[in-house]
Amino acid sequence: MLAVENHNNNKDWRTVGALFYQCCDELQDIQFVEAVQLIIDLLKFALYDKLMLSKEQISEFLDYFIASLPAFIKEKLVLLSCES
């Protein structure tokens, strides 16, 4: 009875169950995509500024790089390509 009462009085969102964890998973995915977008943008800038590559060469390099990534990372990048 004490455990049930403690559970009912506890306002911790983790007691909502799977809904809490699904929300957290979505937030983590968004953060991952934003981090990858930032890294790709910085890589583009570095390739253009330091190596003086053309935009076509940079695009070709990034296409090759993304194609070489493991499948589970490419799945996350689908959101990134849809938002660009």
Buried (B, 14 or more C-beta within 10 A) or exposed (E): EEEEEEEEEEEEEEEEEEEEEEEEEEEEEEEBBEEBBEEBEEBBEEBBEEEEBEEEEBEEBBEEEBEEEEEEEBEEBEBBEEEE
